[in-house]
Amino acid sequence: MSKNRSYWVYILASDVGGILYVGVTNNLIRCVYEHRTDAISGFIKRYAVHRLVHYEQFDQIEFVIQREKRLKKWNRAWKIALIERTNPYWIDLFPGIASPLAMVITAMPVVTGSPGQAGR
């Protein structure tokens, strides 16, 4: 029996229009929680990049890694346009995914195509 796995690429921001961080994880809630509580030292902690402003779910690790690498190469304007396409007010999405109901209901659909189909 094969266990379905999910992987996420995500963008954190320090504030609206602030510093951006692109990352990848297999547990979005845990990962963002660790960033928000400064459990991980480094860039995120130093610049207080705690606001989850964008995420994409994938069902294959290879696709999420390709997407993360692609997003990291994007210029800032492209990343901002991506965020504002689905989250124009830069609302922190973490409370919505960390609530008990959100843990049962998937907030965003799984992307099954290749990362090249999802943007630049």
The 8 nearest C-alpha neighbors of each residue, nearest first, counted from 0:
[[1, 2, 3, 4, 58, 5, 59, 60],
 [2, 0, 3, 4, 58, 5, 59, 60],
 [1, 3, 4, 0, 5, 58, 59, 6],
 [4, 2, 1, 5, 58, 59, 0, 6],
 [5, 3, 58, 2, 6, 59, 25, 57],
 [4, 6, 58, 57, 25, 56, 3, 7],
 [7, 5, 25, 57, 56, 24, 58, 60],
 [8, 6, 56, 24, 55, 23, 57, 25],
 [7, 9, 23, 55, 54, 22, 67, 63],
 [10, 8, 54, 22, 53, 21, 7, 23],
 [9, 11, 21, 53, 20, 52, 51, 54],
 [10, 12, 51, 20, 50, 19, 52, 48],
 [13, 11, 19, 48, 50, 18, 14, 17],
 [12, 14, 48, 17, 18, 47, 49, 50],
 [15, 13, 17, 12, 16, 50, 18, 48],
 [14, 16, 17, 89, 12, 13, 88, 90],
 [15, 17, 14, 18, 12, 79, 13, 89],
 [18, 16, 14, 13, 15, 12, 19, 48],
 [17, 19, 13, 12, 48, 20, 16, 14],
 [20, 18, 12, 11, 17, 10, 21, 13],
 [19, 21, 11, 10, 12, 22, 18, 48],
 [22, 20, 10, 9, 71, 11, 19, 67],
 [21, 23, 9, 8, 10, 20, 67, 24],
 [22, 24, 8, 7, 9, 67, 64, 63],
 [25, 23, 7, 26, 6, 27, 8, 30],
 [24, 26, 6, 5, 7, 27, 23, 4],
 [27, 25, 24, 29, 28, 30, 6, 7],
 [26, 28, 30, 29, 31, 24, 25, 7],
 [27, 29, 31, 30, 26, 32, 97, 96],
 [30, 28, 32, 27, 26, 31, 33, 34],
 [29, 31, 27, 33, 32, 28, 26, 34],
 [32, 30, 34, 33, 28, 29, 27, 35],
 [31, 33, 35, 29, 30, 34, 28, 36],
 [34, 32, 38, 30, 36, 31, 35, 37],
 [33, 35, 31, 37, 32, 36, 49, 39],
 [36, 34, 49, 32, 33, 37, 31, 38],
 [35, 37, 33, 38, 34, 32, 39, 49],
 [38, 36, 34, 39, 44, 35, 33, 40],
 [37, 39, 33, 36, 34, 40, 35, 44],
 [40, 38, 37, 34, 33, 41, 44, 43],
 [41, 39, 44, 37, 38, 42, 43, 45],
 [40, 42, 44, 43, 45, 39, 46, 37],
 [41, 43, 45, 44, 46, 40, 48, 47],
 [44, 42, 48, 46, 45, 47, 41, 34],
 [43, 45, 47, 37, 40, 41, 42, 46],
 [44, 46, 42, 43, 47, 41, 40, 48],
 [45, 47, 48, 44, 43, 42, 13, 18],
 [48, 46, 44, 13, 43, 49, 45, 35],
 [47, 49, 13, 43, 12, 46, 11, 50],
 [48, 50, 35, 47, 13, 11, 12, 34],
 [49, 51, 12, 91, 11, 52, 13, 48],
 [52, 50, 11, 91, 92, 93, 53, 10],
 [51, 53, 91, 89, 11, 10, 92, 50],
 [54, 52, 10, 9, 82, 51, 55, 11],
 [53, 55, 9, 8, 10, 7, 56, 52],
 [54, 56, 8, 7, 9, 57, 53, 107],
 [55, 57, 7, 109, 6, 110, 5, 54],
 [58, 56, 110, 6, 109, 59, 5, 63],
 [57, 59, 5, 4, 6, 109, 111, 60],
 [60, 58, 61, 62, 57, 63, 6, 5],
 [59, 61, 63, 62, 64, 6, 58, 57],
 [60, 62, 64, 59, 63, 65, 66, 113],
 [63, 61, 65, 60, 64, 59, 114, 113],
 [62, 64, 66, 60, 65, 61, 57, 67],
 [63, 65, 67, 61, 66, 62, 60, 68],
 [66, 64, 62, 68, 63, 67, 69, 61],
 [65, 67, 63, 69, 114, 64, 68, 62],
 [68, 66, 64, 70, 69, 65, 8, 63],
 [69, 67, 71, 65, 66, 70, 64, 72],
 [68, 70, 66, 72, 67, 71, 65, 73],
 [71, 69, 73, 67, 72, 68, 66, 21],
 [70, 72, 68, 69, 73, 67, 21, 74],
 [73, 71, 69, 70, 74, 68, 67, 75],
 [74, 72, 70, 71, 77, 75, 69, 78],
 [73, 75, 77, 76, 72, 78, 71, 70],
 [74, 76, 78, 77, 79, 73, 19, 80],
 [75, 77, 79, 78, 74, 80, 73, 81],
 [76, 78, 80, 79, 75, 74, 73, 81],
 [79, 77, 81, 75, 80, 76, 82, 73],
 [78, 80, 76, 82, 81, 77, 83, 75],
 [79, 81, 77, 83, 78, 82, 84, 76],
 [82, 80, 78, 84, 79, 83, 77, 85],
 [83, 81, 79, 80, 84, 86, 53, 85],
 [82, 84, 87, 86, 80, 85, 81, 79],
 [83, 85, 81, 82, 86, 80, 87, 79],
 [86, 84, 83, 82, 87, 81, 53, 89],
 [85, 87, 83, 89, 82, 88, 84, 90],
 [88, 86, 83, 89, 85, 84, 82, 90],
 [89, 87, 90, 86, 83, 15, 91, 82],
 [90, 88, 86, 52, 87, 15, 91, 83],
 [91, 89, 88, 92, 52, 86, 87, 50],
 [90, 92, 51, 50, 52, 93, 89, 94],
 [93, 91, 51, 95, 94, 52, 90, 96],
 [92, 94, 96, 95, 91, 51, 97, 31],
 [95, 93, 97, 96, 92, 98, 91, 101],
 [96, 94, 93, 92, 97, 98, 101, 106],
 [95, 97, 101, 93, 94, 98, 102, 92],
 [98, 96, 94, 95, 93, 28, 101, 99],
 [97, 99, 101, 100, 96, 95, 94, 102],
 [100, 98, 102, 101, 97, 103, 96, 95],
 [101, 99, 102, 103, 98, 104, 96, 97],
 [102, 100, 104, 96, 98, 103, 99, 95],
 [101, 103, 99, 100, 104, 96, 98, 97],
 [104, 102, 101, 100, 105, 99, 98, 106],
 [105, 103, 101, 102, 106, 100, 96, 107],
 [104, 106, 107, 101, 103, 108, 102, 96],
 [105, 107, 104, 101, 96, 108, 95, 102],
 [106, 108, 105, 109, 56, 55, 54, 110],
 [109, 107, 110, 56, 106, 105, 55, 57],
 [108, 110, 56, 57, 111, 58, 107, 55],
 [111, 109, 57, 112, 56, 108, 58, 55],
 [110, 112, 109, 57, 58, 113, 59, 62],
 [113, 111, 110, 114, 116, 117, 115, 62],
 [112, 114, 115, 116, 62, 111, 117, 110],
 [115, 113, 66, 117, 116, 62, 65, 112],
 [114, 116, 113, 117, 118, 119, 66, 112],
 [117, 115, 114, 113, 118, 112, 119, 110],
 [118, 116, 114, 115, 119, 113, 112, 66],
 [119, 117, 116, 115, 114, 81, 66, 69],
 [118, 115, 117, 69, 116, 73, 70, 77]]
